Amino acid sequence: MPLYTFLCNTCEKEVSLFLSLKELRRNKACPECRGSDLTGPLENEASRSGNDNQVACSLSKKS
């Protein structure tokens, strides 16, 4: 699954989510604040900005 980076407009953190294409089309939530106001996915250069507020998370359920 690809890693997508979003900006949470609620807590202002950059978050990275492992999402399938199906999950990418659904509503996503910030893993830090559970806010649903996400901007993105961001470009790769933006995700390598050295932002210390970056969080990685997977929304997939393990079976």
N, C-alpha and C positions, 0 to 999 in steps of 0.2 A: 504494500500500500504506500502511496506517495505521502510525503510529509508536506503539509501546507502551513504557512505562517499567516496569522491574522493579527490585527491590532484590536484590542478590546477597548471600545470607547467608554466603557463604564469605569474600569480600574486603570486604564491607560497602560496596560501591559501588552507586550508582544507575546503571543502564544502560538505554539506549533502543535498541530494536530495530525495524527496519522489517520487519513480518511480514504475510503473507497470512493469511486465516482458517485455511487448512490448516496453515500453519507454526505458528500460535498454539496449535494443539491438540497439536503434537508436543513432545517434550522439547527444551528450549532450554538453551544454555550461555552463561555470562558470557564476553564477548569479552576481558576482562582476565585472568581466572584460569582460565577453562574450567570453572568450577564449575557444577553443574547444580541447585543449591539456590537457585532464584529465587522470590521472592515477588512476586505481581502477576498481571496488570498493575495498576499503581497508578493512582489517580485523577489527573486533570489538575492539581489543586491541589497534590498531593504532588510531582508532577514539576517544579513551578515553585518549589520550596522554596529555590532558590539554592544547592543542593548542588554544591560544587566537584568532587565525585568522579563527576560524571555522564559517561557514555561513550555515544556513538551508534554503531550498527553495523547493517549489513544482512546478513541470512543468505541472501538470494537470490543465485543464480548468474547471472552475465551471460552471454548467449549471443552 
